[in-house]
Amino acid sequence: MNPQLPGPAPSRRTILGAALGGAAAVALPGAAASATSSGLQSPAEAAAAAAAGWALRWSPSASRDGLGAFETVEDDRADSHPAGHPHIATDGDNFRFTMHTVDRDSSPDRQRQEVTGMRNPSGGAFLRWLPGETWRVTYSMFIPSSLKATTSFTHIMQMKQPGNGTSPILVQSLRRVGGVQTIELKLAEQDILIGRTNLDPLHDKWVDVDFQIKIGNGTAGSVRWILKRAGATVIDASKNGVDTFLEDRVRPKWGIYRSLGDTSGSLQNCHLLLTNMRGYQRV
């Protein structure tokens, strides 16, 4: 018997480019709007980005570009649950990541449905994040209440060196702390917490993410992480003088990557939605 799939995606309309010094978008009621989530930079977005010293490098549309927006797609790479395919798909103008409790990664103590990198479908090339560069990604995410924080790791964004078995540099995670559900950003290898806030008020709502990273070894790197909900800042945390590079390059990952070692009973069939994804480089 196939497990019941999580429910349909909620719709959303956004105005892009709002508060480029903060989060990525401001929510408006109504259906998803093709004009604002088409992957084309609006004049207001372009002006705000240029004024802040950012050049737009990546602006995919789920409905137009599909999963070609990413460098690679890791959909049930162990083929543990063929009946649940696809676990990663487009849903209107959203990218949707679906996780079932029966899904298993190639390491069977965990689950993984993720995409990696940033590919420009028009040219087919993926972007390379290199030492000395400063990059920024903005997007909106919908975390349903079924996607809970856990006592072991549940990552919904990672910054990694490409390659199997490489350690994450940064992780955006859903973690239970003293029994409280939180969302946090942490430098993984150094175990440095950038910021943490309560997850409960963000469940079942669109949340805007603004992530910035200066790539550098030793103390040459820096990180800033902003979350906004309905235009209000939930958290704005940063850390300077940190190590944000391992080898080769830095590559972002999005999706659901979680351990089966949770002791809180929080693992359920769930999903994650991402939309209005943008990638900028400091110029």
C-alpha positions in Angstrom: 0.0 0.0 0.0 1.3 3.4 -0.9 1.6 5.9 2.0 -0.7 8.8 1.7 1.0 11.8 0.0 1.0 15.2 1.8 -1.6 17.6 0.7 -1.5 20.0 -2.3 0.7 23.1 -2.4 -0.8 26.4 -1.2 -0.8 29.2 -3.7 1.1 32.4 -3.4 1.6 35.7 -5.1 4.8 37.7 -4.5 6.3 41.0 -5.3 10.0 40.4 -6.0 12.8 42.7 -5.1 11.1 44.1 -2.0 13.6 45.0 0.7 16.7 43.6 -1.0 18.6 44.7 2.1 16.4 42.1 3.9 14.4 39.2 2.7 13.3 38.3 -0.8 9.6 38.9 -1.1 6.4 40.3 0.4 3.4 38.0 0.5 0.0 39.0 -1.0 -3.1 36.9 -1.0 -4.3 35.1 -4.1 -3.2 32.6 -6.7 0.4 32.2 -7.8 1.2 35.0 -10.3 3.2 34.1 -13.5 4.2 37.7 -14.0 6.2 37.8 -10.7 7.5 34.3 -10.6 8.4 33.8 -14.2 12.2 33.9 -13.5 12.5 37.3 -15.2 14.0 40.1 -13.1 11.5 42.9 -12.7 12.8 46.5 -13.2 12.3 47.2 -9.4 14.3 44.1 -8.5 17.1 44.9 -11.0 17.3 48.5 -9.7 17.4 47.5 -6.0 20.0 44.8 -6.6 22.2 47.1 -8.6 22.0 49.8 -6.0 23.0 47.3 -3.4 26.0 46.1 -5.4 24.5 42.7 -6.4 24.3 41.2 -9.9 21.6 38.7 -10.7 23.1 35.4 -11.8 20.2 32.9 -11.4 16.5 33.4 -11.6 14.7 30.1 -12.3 11.0 29.5 -12.8 9.7 26.1 -11.7 6.9 26.2 -14.3 9.2 27.3 -17.1 12.6 25.6 -16.3 11.6 22.7 -14.2 14.3 20.8 -12.5 16.7 21.9 -15.1 17.2 24.9 -12.8 19.6 22.8 -10.7 23.0 21.2 -11.3 21.9 17.8 -10.0 18.7 16.2 -8.7 19.0 13.6 -5.9 15.6 11.9 -6.0 15.5 8.6 -4.1 19.0 7.8 -5.2 18.8 4.4 -3.5 15.5 3.6 -5.3 14.0 2.8 -2.0 10.4 3.8 -2.8 9.6 3.7 -6.6 5.9 4.0 -5.9 6.5 7.5 -4.4 8.3 8.8 -7.5 8.8 11.6 -8.2 9.8 12.9 -4.8 11.2 16.1 -6.3 9.0 17.9 -8.8 7.4 21.2 -9.8 4.0 22.2 -8.5 2.9 25.3 -10.4 5.6 27.9 -9.7 6.9 25.9 -6.7 9.6 23.4 -6.4 8.2 20.6 -4.2 10.2 18.1 -2.2 8.1 15.2 -0.8 9.4 12.8 1.9 7.7 9.6 3.1 8.6 7.8 6.2 9.5 4.7 4.1 12.1 6.6 2.0 15.7 5.7 2.5 19.0 7.2 1.3 21.9 5.1 0.1 23.0 5.4 3.8 19.9 3.6 5.3 20.0 5.5 8.6 18.8 8.7 6.9 16.5 10.1 4.2 17.5 12.5 1.4 15.5 14.3 -1.3 17.7 17.2 -2.5 18.8 19.3 -5.4 22.2 20.8 -5.8 23.7 23.8 -7.5 22.3 26.6 -9.7 22.1 26.0 -13.4 21.1 28.6 -16.0 18.8 26.7 -18.4 19.4 29.2 -21.2 23.1 28.5 -21.3 23.2 25.1 -19.6 26.1 26.0 -17.4 26.0 25.9 -13.6 27.4 28.6 -11.4 30.7 28.1 -9.5 31.1 29.7 -6.1 34.8 30.3 -5.5 37.1 31.7 -2.7 37.0 35.5 -2.5 33.5 35.8 -4.0 30.4 36.9 -2.1 27.1 35.2 -3.0 23.5 35.6 -2.0 20.4 33.5 -2.5 16.9 34.7 -1.8 13.7 32.6 -1.9 10.5 31.8 -0.2 9.8 28.5 1.6 6.7 26.9 2.9 7.3 24.4 5.8 4.1 22.5 6.6 3.5 21.5 10.2 4.1 17.9 9.1 7.8 18.8 8.5 8.9 19.0 12.1 12.1 19.7 13.9 13.9 16.6 15.2 16.3 15.6 17.9 18.8 14.5 15.2 19.6 16.4 12.1 17.0 17.6 9.6 18.6 20.0 7.1 16.6 22.0 4.5 19.5 23.9 3.0 23.2 23.1 2.9 26.4 24.7 1.6 28.9 21.9 0.6 32.0 21.1 -1.3 30.8 18.9 -4.2 31.5 15.2 -4.0 30.3 12.1 -2.1 31.2 12.0 1.5 32.2 15.7 1.8 31.2 17.5 5.0 28.7 20.4 5.0 30.1 23.9 5.5 26.8 25.5 6.5 23.4 23.9 7.3 19.9 25.4 7.7 18.2 22.9 10.0 15.0 22.1 11.9 16.2 21.1 15.4 14.5 20.4 18.7 16.3 22.3 21.5 15.0 21.5 25.0 11.9 20.1 23.4 11.2 23.3 21.5 11.0 23.2 17.7 13.5 25.7 16.2 15.0 26.6 12.8 18.7 27.5 12.8 21.8 28.2 10.7 25.1 26.7 11.8 28.6 26.4 10.6 28.7 22.7 10.6 32.4 21.7 10.9 33.1 24.4 13.4 29.9 23.9 15.3 29.3 27.7 15.3 25.6 28.8 15.6 24.9 31.7 13.4 21.3 32.1 14.6 18.2 30.2 15.8 14.5 31.1 16.2 11.2 29.3 17.1 9.8 27.2 14.2 6.2 27.0 15.4 5.2 30.5 14.2 6.6 29.7 10.8 4.8 26.5 10.2 2.2 26.5 7.4 3.2 30.0 6.3 5.4 31.4 3.5 8.8 32.5 4.9 11.3 34.6 3.0 14.9 33.6 3.2 17.9 35.8 2.5 21.2 34.0 2.8 24.6 35.6 2.1 28.1 34.1 2.2 31.6 35.5 1.6 33.7 32.5 0.7 37.1 32.3 2.4 39.5 30.1 4.3 40.4 30.6 8.0 38.9 34.0 9.1 38.3 35.3 5.6 34.6 34.3 5.4 31.4 35.7 6.6 27.7 34.7 6.7 24.4 36.6 7.1 21.0 34.9 7.5 17.6 36.7 7.4 14.2 35.2 7.7 11.0 37.3 7.2 7.3 36.5 7.5 4.6 38.7 6.1 7.2 41.5 5.7 8.4 41.4 9.3 11.9 40.3 10.2 11.9 37.1 12.3 15.7 36.9 12.6 18.7 38.7 11.2 22.0 37.0 12.3 25.5 37.3 11.0 29.0 36.1 11.7 32.3 37.5 10.4 35.8 36.1 10.5 34.8 32.5 9.9 35.9 29.7 7.6 33.4 29.1 4.8 35.5 27.1 2.4 36.8 23.5 2.2 38.1 22.6 -1.3 37.2 23.0 -5.0 34.1 25.3 -4.6 31.0 25.9 -2.6 27.7 24.5 -3.9 24.2 25.1 -2.4 21.7 22.3 -1.8 18.0 22.4 -1.0 15.4 19.9 0.0 14.9 17.5 2.9 17.8 15.6 4.4 17.1 14.0 7.8 18.3 11.4 10.1 16.1 8.5 11.2 17.6 8.8 14.7 14.9 11.2 15.9 13.7 10.3 19.4 10.7 12.8 19.6 8.3 10.9 17.2 8.4 13.8 14.7 9.1 11.9 11.5 6.0 12.0 9.3 5.1 12.1 5.6 5.8 15.7 4.7 6.9 18.1 2.0 8.8 21.4 1.5 8.0 24.1 -1.1 10.4 26.6 -2.5 9.7 29.4 -4.9 11.0 32.7 -6.3 14.6 31.5 -6.1 17.3 34.1 -7.0 21.0 34.0 -6.9 23.2 37.1 -6.8 26.9 37.8 -6.8 28.5 40.8 -5.2 30.1 43.1 -7.9 
